[in-house]
Structures are given as C-alpha cells and as structure tokens.
Amino acid sequence: MINPVVNIRGERVEVRKIFNCLFEHETNEELIHVWYEDLDGYIIYEDCTDALQQKRKMTYVELFKDYQRVWGGEEE
C-alpha cells in the first residue's frame, strides 16, 4: 500500500493519513490544527494559539475522546 506524503520544512515524510482540519476541545474551547497521523499511529497537531507553531503528538483515542471536528475535510 502506498502511503500519502507530506512536505514538512522541505522534507518529504510518509504518513498514514492526512487530516488538515481544526478540532475544538469539548470543555475548554482549545482549538487545534490536526495535520496528519504518522506511521506510528500518533496524531500530529499544533495548538492554534502557539506562536511558535510547535508540532505535538497525541493518540487517535485522545483526539476523538476529547475533541470535536469544527472545520476541514473528511478523513481519507
């Protein structure tokens, strides 16, 4: 199976799934931009209020337990 590829800081990286959507936390209204799921199964995202735009990780279960999609394309 051919995995999708994303370009991160000029480097091509194979990923399991591309999300490119916004999710909002159900209780504290934190907004995150979810980029993709890596080959290890982690969701790569960044906090929308983070000026440094640091990429962070969480599990698939954490994402869909605590967050709800508010903008973006459907999962592939």
FITOR-903694 format. One record per residue: residue number from 1; x, y, z of N, C-alpha, C in turn. Coordinates in steps of 0.001 Angstrom, whole numbers, plus 500000, padded with zeros to 6 digits. Layout:
<pts>
   nr     n.X     n.Y     n.Z    ca.X    ca.Y    ca.Z     c.X     c.Y     c.Z
  NUM       X       Y       Z       X       Y       Z       X       Y       Z
...
</pts>
This chain:
<pts>
   nr     n.X     n.Y     n.Z    ca.X    ca.Y    ca.Z     c.X     c.Y     c.Z
    1  500839  498825  500000  500000  500000  500000  500890  501245  500000
    2  500553  502197  499194  501316  503442  499110  500749  504435  500113
    3  501627  504954  500980  501215  505929  501987  501286  507340  501414
    4  500388  508232  501868  500474  509636  501447  501784  510253  501940
    5  502218  511311  501267  503456  512001  501625  503129  513464  501881
    6  503700  514024  502959  503567  515453  503240  504949  516072  503238
    7  504997  517367  502968  506255  518110  502946  506346  518926  504228
    8  507302  518582  505087  507472  519264  506364  508837  519921  506380
    9  508835  521261  506374  510082  522037  506382  511043  521574  505302
   10  510515  521308  504115  511332  520924  502975  511686  519449  502919
   11  511197  518659  503870  511496  517223  503900  510217  516435  503652
   12  510299  515454  502750  509138  514615  502452  509013  513521  503500
   13  507804  513401  504079  507560  512434  505146  506345  511586  504772
   14  506488  510250  504859  505352  509368  504629  504459  509373  505864
   15  503158  509407  505651  502194  509424  506754  501125  508365  506508
   16  500402  508037  507558  499325  507060  507417  498057  507712  506868
   17  497749  508925  507379  496509  509600  506982  496693  511106  507104
   18  496199  511872  506132  496247  513334  506183  494899  513836  506688
   19  494918  514706  507701  493687  515276  508242  493486  516710  507759
   20  494398  517625  508111  494322  519049  507777  492964  519641  508168
   21  492621  519545  509462  491362  520090  509968  491543  520716  511339
   22  490533  521473  511728  490512  522085  513053  489597  521285  513975
   23  490061  521093  515216  489274  520422  516237  489195  521332  517450
   24  488064  521290  518138  487875  522092  519342  487660  521157  520531
   25  488312  521479  521649  488138  520693  522875  486723  520905  523383
   26  486106  519851  523874  484699  519927  524263  484443  520810  525478
   27  485402  520925  526407  485133  521678  527631  485850  523022  527713
   28  487114  523097  527296  487845  524356  527492  488009  525174  526212
   29  487357  524785  525136  487339  525515  523862  488721  525727  523248
   30  489690  524879  523605  491006  524918  522973  490860  524503  521504
   31  491473  525238  520616  491393  524964  519182  492740  524438  518704
   32  492734  523276  518020  493974  522709  517498  493835  522442  516006
   33  494949  522535  515291  495006  522206  513873  495664  520834  513767
   34  494897  519840  513335  495399  518481  513203  495915  518308  511780
   35  497194  517942  511656  497831  517819  510344  497717  516426  509762
   36  498200  515414  510501  498213  514059  509948  498410  513024  511043
   37  498249  511757  510663  498577  510633  511530  499863  510018  511001
   38  500879  509915  511861  502161  509380  511398  502112  507851  511324
   39  503203  507261  510851  503230  505815  510656  503223  505043  511975
   40  503545  505705  513084  503498  505064  514398  502108  505138  515017
   41  501170  505824  514360  499801  505917  514851  499504  507146  515680
   42  500454  508060  515802  500220  509293  516565  499623  510375  515675
   43  498740  511175  516270  498159  512322  515588  499099  513502  515798
   44  499503  514156  514713  500390  515313  514787  499535  516562  514625
   45  499659  517479  515601  498816  518672  515611  499603  519849  516150
   46  499018  521037  516035  499584  522209  516705  498451  523009  517329
   47  498760  523631  518447  497808  524479  519160  497674  525779  518371
   48  496471  526207  518090  496256  527412  517274  496712  528689  517965
   49  496903  528658  519294  497361  529847  519999  498877  529858  520200
   50  499580  528839  519715  501029  528725  519876  501732  529514  518775
   51  502367  530609  519142  503050  531458  518159  504235  530748  517505
   52  504826  529773  518184  505976  529048  517633  505562  527918  516690
   53  504294  527603  516646  503740  526559  515779  504458  525228  515955
   54  504653  524831  517204  505306  523566  517507  504375  522399  517227
   55  504900  521371  516576  504124  520164  516324  504121  519322  517592
   56  502952  518791  517940  502784  517969  519135  502128  516658  518739
   57  502149  515694  519666  501576  514370  519397  500472  514047  520388
   58  499499  513271  519924  498500  512663  520795  498028  511392  520109
   59  497331  510562  520845  496833  509326  520242  495490  509580  519561
   60  495128  508658  518690  493859  508726  517976  492696  508731  518966
   61  492810  507908  520015  491750  507816  521030  491599  509142  521773
   62  492721  509767  522151  492661  511062  522841  491965  512109  521984
   63  492282  512118  520692  491689  513112  519789  490175  512989  519756
   64  489660  511802  519511  488227  511657  519327  487463  511515  520638
   65  488175  511340  521768  487516  511320  523077  487264  512743  523568
   66  488234  513636  523349  488183  514974  523936  487856  516098  522959
   67  487971  515852  521663  487828  516925  520675  486735  516615  519668
   68  486221  517674  519071  485210  517553  518030  485667  518371  516819
   69  485511  517791  515628  485921  518480  514405  485005  519657  514133
   70  485614  520844  513862  484817  522033  513583  485048  522563  512175
   71  486136  522133  511526  486406  522577  510157  487370  521606  509503
   72  487176  521354  508226  488153  520584  507477  487543  519429  506732
   73  488376  518853  505876  487952  517756  505022  487684  516483  505795
   74  487005  515582  505144  486696  514287  505749  487966  513444  505793
   75  487968  512460  506715  489098  511534  506792  489150  510725  505518
   76  490369  510373  505125  490526  509565  503920  490621  508109  504283
</pts>
